[in-house]
Amino acid sequence: MVYQSTFHKTILRDKGLFDGKNFLISTDSIKWVYIYSLSITEQGQLYSTDQQNNHYLLLQSLQSCSISIQQKSTTPNTNSSSTKTSKYSRKNSVQDSIEDEPPIIFIKTFENDKLYIKVPSRLNFGNLLSSLLVWQNLKPQGLAKKWYNENKIKKINQTIDGSIHELLVCRFKVYGPLPNKFTKNLNVVKGPKAPIYQPKIDDLNGKIPTDLNTVPQLDSNINEGWFYAMGALNSNGILNFISELDGTLLYSIDIKKLLSSEIREIHNSIFNSSNVLFLGHLKELRFNNLIRTINHLNADQLFLGNPFLTRDGKIINSNSRIFIEFPLHIDLEDWFVGLKYFAKREYIGLFDSDSSKLSNEPNYKQQLSDFNKSNFRVSKKVLIDIIEAKFDTTHKQNQGKIYAEVRMWGYPWSRTAIVNFTNNPFWKEEFQTDLPISTQMIHILIKRSSNNDYSNNDKIIGTVYVTPDILTKQVKTSSTIMTSNDSSGIQVNNSIPLQNSLSLNSNNYNYNYNNNNNNNNNNNNNPTSLDIVRLTIYDLNDIPIGKLLIQVNLKEYHILPPNFFKPFEKMLINAPMKDLIKFCNENAPSSDFERVSIVLLDIFQSLKVEDAWFKSLMENELINIDNITRKSYVEKNEEKKNNSSHNNVFNTLFRGSSIFSKSLEKYNLRIGQEYLEKVFGSFFAKISFERKNCEVDPRYVKIQERAIRKGKPLNDDLFNFDDDDDEESSTDEEYDSEFEKEKDETIKKMVEENFQNLLSYAEEIWNKIYITSNDLPQQIKIQLKNFRTKVELVCDPNDKITSLNCLSAFIFLRFFCPAILNPKLFYLAKNHQTGNTQRTLTLIAKILLNLANRQEFSPYKEPHLVKMNTFLRRHQNEVLDYFDKITGRKNDFNEKILDLSHEVKRFDLGLDELSNELPTTPYLIDKYLRLTEIIYLLDYNKYKNNGSSSSTSTPFTSPSKDTLTISSSQQNHNYDLDTKKLTDLHLNEKNSYQIGSLEFEKSEFLDLVGDNETEGFIKSLCKGNEDIFSFINSNITLKDIQKQSTKILNKIYQLETFLENYEFPKNFNKDLTLWEVFTNDILSRTYLDLSRNSIVVLDTLPPNNNYRRFVDDHALTKLNLKFITNSEENESNKNELQQKLQQQQSNSNYSTIANTTNRISSSFSSNSLGSVLKSNGSKNPFKKWLRK
């Protein structure tokens, strides 16, 4: 380095330590106490020492402390001699009578402890300030405070000839600014109004107009709209939007300046589309990432000078966000991964003794980002199920509609369906998303709509606060969410937990919540551990108006870098899958079967061995059936009895919950989602639009006929009428045979008309399914083919029916029929289907299920549907033909008519290994999250003693670990300046957990060898070609996988402990280069805020600021600091000073502290800081000052 300031040299030398003598301290800047010695330890503790060497703790932790410098001057005595003298003489006399006090360093710790320190010596001032600058840039306690982001892309991806190339190109629909110059070149289209940014509802209180309308927070001068454009993501991370008409560049976004969490999928309820991405600045999210004690910028200042949209280097005015709607979900998946590849990735991490350089290029100026950190990625998936609201009876009722909106960072991310505004509106709708690390609270707004469409001007009825205490109820590991027990926790309302069983007034839903108390050891028997709560709804005046019943489930996992999982991945590829299935069946709680199934499916699908996984699942599921079938051959005398038992087993086998049934169901829905949208989407829209009556049950038709006769509309409440309520049957009037005959004829006519409507719909939907047999995704066909073959192998050779019934259980019962019964759940309809429409869909699902099972309606059970048996018989051969086609028994000559994306060849993004931690394409599976989830279930330590988890395992959904004890010196305490002696303070004790190597020392093969020479040989072979040892991989046991799971789990626990603790200078001590780079980094980002005289740490400067660079701009000269002395005093002056201080401060109860070692630096001499700090040259530093 060409130039090093005195601060550079002092920080490099002292590494945050400090020892000095003769200070005055205060907690309120009024009462001051003399301190003999002041010291800062390597743990960041500030303590004093008296002359008897007694130690007293002043501040527990200095990490991320706030520092400001104050200078007080005395006022001239106005009562001094009025003798007239020359102007020059009077000036000199006043100058002599005035002595400026020494500067004051004010320290406020992250825990909000405060201390004022008067520093008379320039030497001590410089050394103390240098030390405090170090601690200001070290992180406080808590995982969330170790957040950082980095661009993994160090170099611009270029082609061989050095030019930048396009990674992704797509024609999509954009909602953003409409450039005035290019409006004629844009294909502007109509579309839903995009949601706008609004401040947090807390900030709106008292500012809402009397009409209770929300205040739009956007620039009205920006003309926005939907238009088609060509998007090109280049290899340098620049996203260009190009006019599709003439190729003009509209504007660009530098993706490298976005956080990964600022690229988000938009829920289907916002735009009625599942193919929309959000790109933009979330200023509240970024503001939450700041440590407020060292950075005084507000949320708006963070983005000043940081444009979102540009064109040819010029800033384009925008609302700092755009929405992109892709034509296919497959396009969204590719772009989602491609964009996140270039964005800033977010981690929890610190430097440690193992931190090393990422690059060893010569003549390269090292930066702090060139050193790796011990880190993990955080996954926080939250599921919010908004069930119902219950308003107080005193609440004023309004006409119209009502809905709930989930809002974070000023934007809505999901909405419920719009329902009637009653005292007890019911929704039962789920919303799931990924929470960024810094998110601590979620708002749910209850809004009133005047019609069936959402609007930015919908009125707010109330707000619900989902606080950290609610979010973390099910989280038992270290969490990045700060609860009310933390120093900065948030608590708004008290939740009301519900009992284990919850009954709601709805015939459509049965709830069994939190049934995880079997086969687990959570030791949480109190009701507050439940995730079903009633939260208070507050109106705009913070007055409670009701309760909202919601289910909140947050799962937080800490994910190590991909290299930690490589051996584990290879073991799972060659895993004994049947042993794994048996283990999960025995140890996973039954309530977790669905989640375990999805996690394992995601793992094996991302490892591309899902076929082998399904094969093992099928064989394991059918093994008992095979035994029954074999037994039936022996017991020939009881053939009928055994056949009955045999059929009963098959009829119920795949209608329950098992890992196989849940896995195949999820797999089919994941692969077939687009197929369902294109086959059923228009059909459901047609039913909702036509609203034809399809009721064929005479009991209900009779009610409809009576309503029509009375002039009442056929609304959704019609089916709540009591059939015995008919006035004709309840009066004593004379029986009118002609009237009854006419009424019966009318009912029969209505039934026949309704039957034809239903038959028409049934014919249409079956035709859609039958003619698209060749469009059904091939992946689904492969599993159905294998499944049919496996079932036939365990059945009687003459039994051709059972295998077809088993096929029906998956393709109809678990695939087609759920989508028909609840289209909104599968994003096939915008709103819930109610009334006649819901009844029509229910009847259609019944008919299709009977058709698939080749079973006619019984005249005893459902006589009103017996007429549909003609339809069933007419299409029975088509059903058999359909089953044969989708399982490969017959050639399918149907033309493909849907043009599904799974038929499109996936484009290889050509991304390097840096993309490993990103979701996989297709289906956006977070492989390493899933691997992290499964290791909590497989942890060997939970089973090695008893061999079973029936009494010792933890629930799969609630990963937990042994309590990690942090020593008392690491806890947050508030200390006053009293006379407590620190008898338990061990200044040289290493009271932080020092994590060891965060790399696997051995591959999965190294446990098989014993000596170093063989180990090195195997390592060298593994680096060359690990397939050489495939024979070893093939012998992997479940115990091996469990032990590897425990290894990874221990690494996570170690890293959590390390990152929960404070950050210390010793983390940088591996080599001098890292500490030197750290020193350069903090001094380059340190500024003096002249408006507050405080020292702040900034990555970028906002325009028109009042900041000065601390070193480069010689910021301290702006404060005109004056000192009593340049160096520490001699012994005679110290004694004189101490006596006078004791006389002046006789009422003080404070003692003194310090280290016996007194390191006096010459770096802050009068020569070295001549231009920076001024002094007067008093020999006795306190004499004149104490006389005042």
ABEGO torsion letter per residue (X at the ends): XABBBAAAAAAAAAGGBBBBBGBBBBAAGABBBBBABBBBBAAGBBBBBBAAGBBBBABABABGBBBBBBBBBBBBBAABBABBBBAAAAAAAAAAABBBBBBBBBBBBAAGBBBBBBBABAAAAAAAAAAAAAAAABBBBEAAAABBBBBABABBBBBAAGBBBBABBBBBBBBBBBBAAAAAABBBBBBBBBBBBBBBAAAABGABBAAGBBBBBBBAABBBEBBBBBBBBBAAGBBBBBBAAAGBBABBBBAAABBAAABBBBBAAAAGBAABBBBEBBAAAAAAABBAAABABBAAAAABGBBABBBGGBBBBBAGBBBBBBABAAAAAAAAAAAAAABBBBBBBBBBAABBBABABBGBBBBAAABBBBBBBBBBBBBBBBABBBBBAABBBBBEBBBBBBBBGGBBABBBBBBBBBABBBAGBBBBBBBBAABABBBBBBBBBABABBBAABBBABBBBBBAAAAAAABABBBABBBAABAABBBABBBBBBBABBBBBBAABBBBBGAAABGBAAGBABAAABABBBBBBBBAAGBBAEBBBBBBBBBBBBBBBAAAAAAAAAAAAABBAAAAAAAAAAABBAAAAAAAAAAAAAAAAAAGAAAAAAAAAAAAAAAAAAAAAAAAAABAAAAAAAAAAAAAAAAAAAABBBAAAAAAAAAAAAAAAAAAAAAAAAAAAAAAAAGBBABABAAAAAAAAAAAAAGBBBBAAAAABBAAABAAAABABBBBAAAAAAAAAAAAAAAAAAAAAAAAAAAAAAAAAAAAAAABBAAAAAAAAAAAAAAAAABBAABAAAAAAAAAAAAAAAAAAAAAABAAAAGABABBBBEAAAAAAAAAAAAAAAAAAGBBBBAAABAAAAAAAAAAAAAAAAAAAAAAAAAGABBBABBBAAGBAAABBBBBAGBBAAAAABBBOBGGBBAAAAAAAAAAAABAAAAAAAGBAAAABBBAABBBBBBBBBBAAABBBBBBBBABBBAABBAABBABBBBBBABBABBAAAAABABAAAAAAAAAAAAABAAAAAAAAAABBAAAAAAAAAAAAAAAAAAAAAAABBBBAAAAAABAAAAAAAAAAAAAABBBBAAAGBBBBBABBBBGBABBBAAAAGAAAAAGBBBABABBBBAAAAAAAAAAAAAAAAABABBBBEBABBBBBAAABAAAAAAABBBBABABAAAAAAAX
